[in-house]
Amino acid sequence: MNSSPSTFVDKLPPQNGKGEGGRHESSGFFNFSGRYDKLNGCIIMRTIDVDILGRTANLKISVEQGKIRAYVGDPSGKEFRYIEATPGNPAQTRSDLIVQGGIYTFRLEAVDGEARGVSYHVWRS
């Protein structure tokens, strides 16, 4: 898998966002995908409860209008990092998800205003 460049950050953006027109589906044990018609700010995306298989997963994001970021944990356990997608330039990574409240999560953020046609896919391989 060709990973997109990622940027390291010390802390995550606050959960202060809202997604509209959301559609989400899962197939198999850990294979989730979805789409938001509109996204403003930052939201937490939940996957499954913490399990013995670990938190490493693949994540792909894309957007039709605007700019989005997906925040994940860094395998070092000391920082977080994000990938960024713009129209026609999806982003993909393989990294550790964030453990929050006993659930594997990642954060999805619209950057510089509203994003439209936001899609994500998170899976184990």
C-alpha positions in Angstrom: 0.0 0.0 0.0 1.3 3.5 -0.9 0.9 5.6 2.2 0.3 9.3 1.9 2.6 11.7 3.7 1.6 12.3 7.3 2.1 15.1 9.7 2.8 14.6 13.4 1.0 16.6 16.1 1.2 16.6 19.9 -2.6 16.8 20.5 -5.8 16.1 18.7 -8.2 18.8 17.5 -11.3 19.1 19.7 -14.5 17.2 18.9 -16.6 20.2 17.9 -18.0 19.2 14.5 -21.1 17.9 12.8 -21.6 15.5 9.9 -24.7 15.8 7.8 -26.2 13.2 5.5 -24.2 10.3 6.9 -24.3 6.8 5.5 -22.2 4.1 7.1 -21.8 0.4 6.5 -19.7 -2.5 7.6 -18.9 -5.9 6.1 -17.0 -8.6 8.0 -15.5 -8.1 11.4 -13.5 -5.0 10.8 -14.3 -3.3 7.5 -16.1 0.0 7.8 -16.9 2.6 5.1 -19.1 5.6 5.0 -19.8 9.0 3.6 -21.0 12.4 4.7 -22.7 14.9 2.4 -21.3 17.7 4.6 -18.8 17.9 7.4 -17.9 20.9 9.6 -15.3 20.8 12.3 -13.9 17.6 13.8 -15.8 14.4 14.7 -14.9 11.1 16.3 -15.3 8.0 14.2 -15.9 4.8 16.2 -15.1 1.3 15.0 -15.1 -1.6 17.4 -14.4 -2.3 21.1 -10.8 -2.9 21.9 -9.8 -6.5 21.2 -6.8 -8.8 21.2 -6.0 -8.3 17.5 -4.7 -4.8 18.2 -5.4 -1.3 16.9 -3.4 -1.3 13.6 -5.6 -0.6 10.6 -5.7 0.8 7.1 -7.5 4.1 6.5 -8.4 5.8 3.3 -10.2 9.2 3.0 -11.4 11.3 0.1 -13.4 14.5 -0.4 -15.2 16.1 -3.3 -15.0 19.7 -2.2 -12.9 21.3 0.5 -10.1 19.7 2.6 -10.2 17.0 5.2 -7.8 15.3 7.6 -8.0 12.0 9.4 -6.1 11.7 12.7 -4.7 8.4 14.0 -2.3 7.3 16.6 1.4 6.9 16.0 2.9 3.5 16.7 5.4 5.1 19.0 2.5 5.9 21.3 3.8 9.4 22.0 2.1 11.5 19.3 -0.7 11.6 16.8 -0.5 12.1 13.1 -2.8 13.0 10.3 -3.3 12.5 6.6 -4.9 15.1 4.4 -7.2 14.8 1.3 -8.3 17.3 -1.2 -10.5 16.9 -4.3 -8.9 14.4 -6.7 -6.2 13.6 -4.1 -7.3 10.9 -1.6 -5.1 10.0 1.3 -4.3 6.6 2.7 -2.3 5.2 5.6 -1.7 2.2 7.8 -1.3 3.1 11.5 -2.7 2.6 15.0 -6.2 3.8 15.7 -6.8 5.8 18.8 -8.2 4.1 21.9 -10.9 6.1 23.5 -13.4 4.8 26.0 -12.5 1.2 25.2 -13.2 1.7 21.5 -10.8 2.0 18.5 -11.4 5.4 16.9 -10.0 8.0 14.5 -10.9 11.7 14.1 -12.2 13.2 10.8 -11.9 16.9 10.4 -13.0 19.4 7.8 -10.2 22.0 7.4 -10.7 25.6 6.5 -14.5 25.5 6.5 -17.1 23.0 5.3 -16.2 19.9 3.3 -18.6 18.1 1.0 -18.7 14.5 -0.3 -16.5 13.2 2.5 -15.7 9.4 2.3 -13.8 7.1 4.5 -12.8 3.4 4.6 -11.1 1.7 7.6 -10.2 -2.0 7.6 -7.7 -4.5 8.9 -5.6 -6.7 6.6 
